[in-house]
């Protein structure tokens, strides 16, 4: 009997991996151990203001994040994607808008949409149609629209504008990919998969998605609170007072912070100095394309695909949000 088999098995045995949960635990441990030195430094009015804004954003958005995760876990655990694939027309040109509307039925973040998109492509759905679904699902589902309505009380046009701009973005990108993206779509045959998405239990899916999304929520809330607290009001007013610069600033912010779509409306609402159109750009760009999605696409589909697809989505999202914002807001 060869001695190489045990050695190979030992080499293939997965070792400790430093994931998001471990990083959060380490940071909390460091903070607890160093609180004796940190507390005197943090005893300042500015830090107290930052803490108040940060907690307010998290407390307001956490219930909607949890609700979206629960609904997403129900779908991931109990609903087969065969039902979705059956309603998609055979013609990709017609399938694109149908896939956009089908996104209404998938409450959840990008982490919930990607595995379903993978499955649709494996079942023979045209890649452009599946991509449309992936772009629409995190932005137009009921959980996102309800959270937007709560974050912007008395502003129903903001909810309608977000729905319309996000739907236009998803459908426009799908049609553009059909018309001009043949070579890019060929790269999607090896679309990355969440190998364990359907192996996890309902509670396993809830735990996985909530831990994944809540980390980005906390980061976004921290950054939003920092902008509102530490950036001089004169600078914020200067940037926000210029229409183009304000729009580009919030588009870049949405791309960098990679918030969950169930909670980003509360962060957007906190940018009181910016115009409603700039806030709408933030709400449309974030779910469609952020730094997390861009890095995933570069890793799965190649840098060539990402360098073309990422700018296409961002430009389309900004253009549709500005157009709808000018019309409705």
Secondary structure, DSSP 8 states (H G I E B T S, - for coil): --SHHHHHHHHHS------HHHHHHHHHHHHHHTHHHHHHHH-SHHHHHHHHHHHHHHHHHHHHHHHHHHHHHHHHHH--THHHHHHS-SSHHHHHHHHHHHGGG--S-HHHHHHHHHHHHHTT--HHHHHHHHHHHHHHSHHHHHHHHHHTTT-HHHHHHHHHHHHHHHHHHHHHHHHH-HHHHHGGGG----TTTTTS-HHHHHHHHHHHHHHHHHHHHHHHHHHHHHS-HHHHHHHHHSHHHHHHHHHHHHHHH---TTTHHHHHHT-TTS-HHHHHHHHHHHHH--HHHHHHHHHHH-HHHHHHHHHHHHHHHHHHHHHHHHHH-
